[in-house]
C-alpha cells in the first residue's frame, strides 16, 4: 500500500503517514527499522505494509479508518 510521510521523529524513529484518503496512521520504530531507512522527510511517498489489530474498546473502533490497523514496514516507494 502507498502513503505519504507526514511526520517523523529521528530520535524515536516513529511518526505518521497519510493514506491516500487523508487518514493519518502512526508507525513505530520497529516498522521504520524493518524498512531499512535512515531518514524520512515529510512529503516523501512511501510503501507500507500493515496488519489488522484487534481493538480493545469500542472507543478505539470509532477512532477512524486507521483504527485497528498497525504499520509493520515503512520504506521508500520505488517505481
N, CA and C of each residue as an Amber inpcrd file, in Angstrom:
protein
   237
   0.8540000  -1.1580000   0.0000000   0.0000000   0.0000000   0.0000000
   0.9060000   1.2280000   0.0000000   0.4690000   2.2910000  -0.6390000
   1.2360000   3.5240000  -0.6960000   0.6660000   4.5660000   0.2570000
   1.5410000   5.4440000   0.7150000   1.1430000   6.5270000   1.6040000
   2.1530000   7.6610000   1.4300000   1.9250000   8.7410000   2.1600000
   2.8320000   9.8840000   2.1440000   3.3250000  10.1190000   3.5630000
   4.6430000  10.2870000   3.7270000   5.1950000  10.5890000   5.0410000
   4.6040000  11.9070000   5.5270000   4.1400000  11.9250000   6.7550000
   3.5070000  13.1110000   7.3150000   4.3740000  13.6990000   8.4260000
   4.7420000  12.8740000   9.3980000   5.6390000  13.3160000  10.4680000
   6.6920000  12.2390000  10.6800000   7.8490000  12.6590000  11.2110000
   8.8960000  11.7040000  11.5590000   9.7750000  12.3180000  12.6270000
  10.0290000  11.5680000  13.7030000  10.9070000  11.9870000  14.7840000
  12.1570000  11.1180000  14.7330000  13.3200000  11.6820000  14.3450000
  14.5190000  10.8650000  14.2100000  15.0190000  10.2710000  15.5270000
  14.6910000  10.8900000  16.6520000  15.1360000  10.3370000  17.9360000
  14.3880000   9.0590000  18.2910000  13.0750000   9.0480000  18.0860000
  12.2810000   7.8590000  18.4170000  12.0900000   6.9390000  17.2160000
  12.4640000   7.4370000  16.0090000  12.2900000   6.7080000  14.7470000
  10.8300000   6.3060000  14.5340000   9.9250000   7.1770000  14.9350000
   8.4940000   6.9250000  14.7530000   7.8550000   8.1600000  14.1310000
   6.6280000   7.9990000  13.6740000   5.9280000   9.1190000  13.0700000
   4.5670000   8.7000000  12.5600000   4.0900000   9.4050000  11.5420000
   2.8000000   9.1260000  10.9320000   2.9200000   9.2240000   9.4220000
   2.0910000   8.4400000   8.7550000   1.9240000   8.5730000   7.3130000
   0.4760000   8.9500000   7.0530000   0.2290000   9.5330000   5.8920000
  -1.1340000   9.8220000   5.4620000  -1.4950000   8.8480000   4.3590000
  -2.5840000   8.1280000   4.5480000  -3.0860000   7.2760000   3.4850000
  -3.6180000   8.1700000   2.3750000  -3.8730000   7.6290000   1.2150000
  -4.3230000   8.4410000   0.0880000  -5.6780000   9.1000000   0.3360000
  -6.4520000   8.5840000   1.2950000  -7.7260000   9.2230000   1.6320000
  -7.5630000  10.2960000   2.7150000  -6.3010000  10.5580000   3.1330000
  -6.0250000  11.5860000   4.1240000  -5.9980000  11.1030000   5.5520000
  -6.2120000   9.8190000   5.7880000  -6.2210000   9.2660000   7.1380000
  -4.7990000   9.1390000   7.6660000  -4.4970000   9.7610000   8.8150000
  -3.1730000   9.5870000   9.4040000  -3.0890000   8.2430000  10.1380000
  -1.9760000   7.5400000   9.9440000  -1.7520000   6.2610000  10.6220000
  -0.3370000   6.2980000  11.1990000  -0.2020000   6.0780000  12.5130000
   1.1230000   6.1270000  13.1280000   1.9400000   4.8660000  12.8360000
   3.2630000   5.0290000  12.8890000   4.1590000   3.8750000  12.8200000
   5.1860000   4.0090000  13.9350000   5.7100000   2.8660000  14.3750000
   6.6820000   2.8610000  15.4570000   8.0810000   2.5730000  14.9190000
   9.0590000   2.5550000  15.8080000  10.4490000   2.3400000  15.4120000
  10.6460000   0.9840000  14.7490000   9.9230000  -0.0350000  15.1950000
  10.0720000  -1.3720000  14.6020000   9.6840000  -1.3580000  13.1260000
   8.6130000  -0.6600000  12.7790000   8.1780000  -0.5740000  11.3800000
   9.1880000   0.2240000  10.5550000   9.7330000   1.2970000  11.1340000
  10.7260000   2.0990000  10.4320000  11.9940000   1.2830000  10.2070000
  12.4620000   0.5790000  11.2380000  13.6690000  -0.2280000  11.1320000
  13.5130000  -1.3720000  10.1340000  12.3250000  -1.9320000  10.0340000
  12.0750000  -3.0440000   9.1060000  12.2620000  -2.6090000   7.6550000
  12.0710000  -1.3350000   7.3640000  12.2160000  -0.8390000   6.0050000
  13.6320000  -0.4970000   5.6060000  14.5530000  -0.4800000   6.5630000
  15.9450000  -0.2060000   6.2560000  16.2650000   1.2450000   5.9410000
  15.3930000   2.1560000   6.3180000  15.6380000   3.5780000   6.0450000
  16.5150000   4.1960000   7.1200000  17.1730000   5.3080000   6.7660000
  17.9520000   6.0670000   7.7490000  17.2710000   7.3770000   8.0980000
  16.4380000   7.8860000   7.1850000  15.7960000   9.1810000   7.3700000
  14.5060000   9.1950000   6.5670000  13.5540000   9.9700000   7.0190000
  12.2870000  10.1130000   6.3080000  11.8880000  11.5830000   6.3670000
  11.5420000  12.1320000   5.2260000  11.1400000  13.5420000   5.1600000
   9.6450000  13.6450000   4.8690000   8.9560000  14.5820000   5.5330000
   7.5390000  14.7910000   5.2310000   7.3440000  15.0390000   3.7310000
   6.3360000  14.4120000   3.1690000   6.0250000  14.5650000   1.7580000
   6.5580000  13.4420000   0.8870000   7.4940000  12.6380000   1.4140000
   8.0090000  11.5290000   0.6160000   6.9430000  10.4560000   0.4620000
   6.8810000   9.8720000  -0.7320000   5.9800000   8.7410000  -0.9560000
   6.6510000   7.4930000  -0.3940000   5.8830000   6.7260000   0.3330000
   6.4070000   5.5160000   0.9490000   5.5000000   4.3320000   0.6330000
   6.0810000   3.1560000   0.7660000   5.3060000   1.9220000   0.6880000
   5.2120000   1.4010000   2.1020000   4.0140000   1.0260000   2.5030000
   3.8180000   0.4960000   3.8510000   3.1700000  -0.8720000   3.7630000
   3.4410000  -1.6650000   4.7670000   2.7350000  -2.9270000   4.9500000
   2.0330000  -2.8310000   6.2850000   0.8120000  -3.3320000   6.3380000
   0.0120000  -3.2380000   7.5580000  -0.5200000  -4.6010000   7.9480000
  -0.9520000  -4.6710000   9.1970000  -1.6790000  -5.8440000   9.6630000
  -2.8430000  -5.3450000  10.4970000  -3.9030000  -6.0790000  10.4610000
  -5.0820000  -5.7180000  11.2490000  -4.8310000  -6.0820000  12.7050000
  -5.2880000  -5.2230000  13.5940000  -5.1840000  -5.4890000  15.0250000
  -6.5680000  -5.4860000  15.6240000  -6.6990000  -6.1550000  16.7410000
  -7.9820000  -6.1730000  17.4320000  -8.0590000  -4.9430000  18.3120000
  -9.1920000  -4.2470000  18.2450000  -9.3760000  -3.0870000  19.1080000
  -9.8780000  -3.5780000  20.4540000  -9.4080000  -2.9090000  21.5020000
  -9.7520000  -3.3500000  22.8500000 -11.0510000  -2.7550000  23.3630000
 -11.3990000  -1.5510000  22.8880000 -12.6230000  -0.9170000  23.3550000
 -13.3960000  -0.3750000  22.1770000 -14.6430000  -0.1440000  22.3880000
 -15.4780000   0.4370000  21.3510000 -15.0260000   1.8330000  20.9740000
 -14.4260000   2.5610000  21.9350000 -13.9420000   3.9110000  21.6510000
 -12.8440000   3.8770000  20.6060000 -11.9740000   2.8620000  20.6770000
 -10.9090000   2.7600000  19.6840000 -11.4720000   2.4640000  18.3080000
 -12.5350000   1.6920000  18.2500000 -13.1200000   1.3370000  16.9580000
 -13.6620000   2.5680000  16.2450000 -14.0510000   3.5880000  17.0010000
 -14.5750000   4.8010000  16.3910000 -13.5070000   5.8270000  16.0790000
 -12.2380000   5.4550000  16.2010000 -11.1510000   6.4170000  16.0300000
 -10.8200000   6.7000000  14.5710000 -11.5460000   6.1410000  13.6280000
 -11.2940000   6.4230000  12.2130000 -10.8210000   5.2010000  11.4640000
 -10.5500000   5.3990000  10.1700000 -10.1760000   4.2820000   9.3100000
  -8.8440000   3.6680000   9.6920000  -7.9720000   4.4240000  10.3860000
  -6.6810000   3.8990000  10.7890000  -6.7660000   3.0120000  12.0150000
  -7.8870000   3.0650000  12.7400000  -8.0350000   2.2460000  13.9350000
  -8.0810000   0.7770000  13.5500000  -7.4010000  -0.0400000  14.3180000
  -7.3890000  -1.4580000  14.0350000  -6.3760000  -1.8440000  12.9700000
  -5.5240000  -0.9170000  12.5870000  -4.5050000  -1.1680000  11.5700000
  -3.1590000  -0.7530000  12.1470000  -2.1710000  -1.6270000  12.0190000
  -0.8370000  -1.3290000  12.5240000   0.1610000  -1.4480000  11.3740000
   1.0130000  -0.4530000  11.2210000   2.0320000  -0.4820000  10.1910000
   3.1840000  -1.3510000  10.6530000   3.5890000  -2.2900000   9.8200000
   4.6870000  -3.1890000  10.1560000   5.9590000  -2.8930000   9.3590000
   5.8560000  -2.0860000   8.3040000   7.0100000  -1.7460000   7.4690000
   6.7800000  -0.4150000   6.7920000   7.8120000   0.4260000   6.7950000
   7.8000000   1.6940000   6.0640000   9.0780000   1.7360000   5.2300000
   8.9550000   1.8940000   3.9450000  10.1200000   2.0260000   3.0760000
   9.7720000   2.9820000   1.9330000  10.7760000   3.4460000   1.2160000
  10.5140000   4.3780000   0.1180000   9.7830000   3.6880000  -1.0120000
   8.8910000   4.4120000  -1.6400000   8.1690000   3.9030000  -2.8160000
   9.1050000   4.0030000  -4.0000000   9.3100000   2.8890000  -4.6900000
  10.1220000   2.9040000  -5.8890000   9.2340000   2.5920000  -7.0850000
   9.5880000   3.1440000  -8.2180000   8.7730000   2.9750000  -9.4140000
   9.3630000   1.9590000 -10.3350000
